[in-house]
Amino acid sequence: MKILLYGECEDYGSGAWCYAETLRDMGHEVASFSPTPLLALYDASLPLKLIRKLRKGRLLNTHVWDHGQSFLRKAQEFGPEIVIVLKGLMIEAQVIRQLKMMGCWTVLINHDDFYSQFPYNTSNSLIKAVPEYNYVFCTKEVNVGEIKKLNVNTEMFLFAYYPKVHYPPAFNEQDRQQWKSQVVFIGNIYPLRTQQLEYLVSHIKQPIDLKIYGPNWDRKLNRHSPLWKYIQKRSLNADEMRNAIYYADISLGFLCRENRDDYTQRSFEVPACKGTLLAERTKRHTSFYIEDEEAVFFNSDDFSELVLKVELLLSDPGKRKQVAENGYNRVQSSFHTYKDRLERLLNLYNRVNK
């Protein structure tokens, strides 16, 4: 089957890359079209960057139109049966209508909150295009009811992990020396997680070997924050992330309130890499893992519980090892791979296109 993916499929280890590689693993012919060149144009130009900021994340209409026409030309050249749009902030309703006129079954998968408080995570084009898709998949439960008002063919679609990159590496002492830490956090800077981490380093009883990886920490962190000595000032690719998780005593799983998270991709990736997951306690997290056996949880508003759980885990290597082992076994047996997700999507396609 020919499948065209819209997304950053060239970004090794990203969700878009994992979808594309999984579809190829499944024997499908896959082509992709990326928004990266257009976004890079805005990143490279100070006037365009300022325009985007003033427009709260929106690009110029002429650029969005040209981008959509280029995507349509790609579809005409490739001739896909299915078009999967990942996020689709710059894909307008008229583009989806034209894709359907070509005979394409169109699907939207959004890894962010459709109504996120972050303007760069949503767009008017995205919301206006929602009714045009044959199917819409939300990775956040809160969006399902909201988006069903716009498109009845809307379902929940959980995040996933990709076994070819999310797995425990073979132990290597040189890698351990490079990547070891007591506590690691991998992700972007957001207000609540900054407060949580600042409280942790300020209230834990003993000095802590904490490493924080991800974008924007060195740009947005308050200059008086106690976190500066823990900031690694870099993001990680999938291979580096695997090592950082595996060789850390604890991997933190923070959520983002502005995106209304109740779980994240790390909820699967950390246990898949045999890391010890310490995450915020939600109904969804406790449905994935048995608390204190397969993962450890804390209440997001109880910073003291976060400190307590870190101290308990650091003091008990046997407990950490058992949690990591149990979490790994649970995620391996729970059908949370990208292949599991895409098989469901393709089964749905086959059912409605008999």
Steps between C-alpha positions, in 0.01 A plus 500: 500500500619854425492730800599866505603648835499870578745573781863526604580145388867586444548570872653175629310363798210747479142379499471575127818304428373207709168494310681503165751230593232280652287519186806400294562212743141392432571485126333820383639748248547823691568856384516807718460875479656717769410840645863541613626711204220754545552521876875531446435798274333678791770395745772637271338838437470754779212689330307177437571379852360827636195474274431149626534614860266797449249271327516255795660221303314551172697517177423734212199388296697493175758265652229271637325493162821420309585231756163334452531508121843336522351228719225442245756470220686241706177303539427522125849370418493217755135390470435383859198307616539642853627841607596531869545857620697528823399814690427696181524855632550637148265269309181681408152358447515550122811279483321213674196541274722478191680193635164327543404597145816316389365189673722518809374387842613782728594459866616755756712390799573781743761446773415835661193650662274640226422791732840534663584814696820512294422683173773311313324169578173580327368714214182625338588299188516180706162553667325607178633193316383251766149449349649411161705196607362151460630423851656696784712337771565683828782400731332686787171379648387855573500575126278210393170654610607846382601386153201267455287815485690587182548149357301200624775266376730583791670249729767474768840393367766439763866587471734208438860382499710360214691185600781568253606812691329468838669201660757440777853526356767237564695613806816688417723658766608784276136586427416473869771749590369743241130469573467400865295718733288458809205681346440597139230708337467521122262760363417864439486771765151578636402696811375220726783257429749780562341558842501126572867464415599813690319369808668161460856632489431747783336255740662163442710396801817412311673649193347360184649409165223637279522542122243701305493464121274674253432823311471851641625441855807718448285761322199529728622398847511784753859605554460457878367144473685228695465274194776659293772255604281207392406631155683310224419766236412249231230269373548127442449283196330163544824307557625750758163504674505121527837514679402794721191309619670164542800629697298732726382376837169682452328645191247772575170505311362851528179612332410834341188668636487743210460198271261328744720189518409195703785296349772561239717308254751448785231301681582217258852587390655496849381150597578375146863609555490327842513825690347554843200724435402755766201682355208717599208299636202498261219254433659418168845437646357273769307314229826434314712389797455356848614774736825431688549175309524602131536877541505747787269802517457830683226763508589789271406765758677328789862597445597339832375163374727534198798556731397208720468260207838605358665447840336160547603376156857629529537322833377165364686369190314169519165678484612708201619194312177311568280791393699538178479127428128481575423814300694363204310171514167681524559729203626207291176310557253787469479573126637853510726500193459720194415182310211434739366851441538487121343155472190645663501791254540269201232261626266798522589599144429147376169491686367829363638450149377148426 
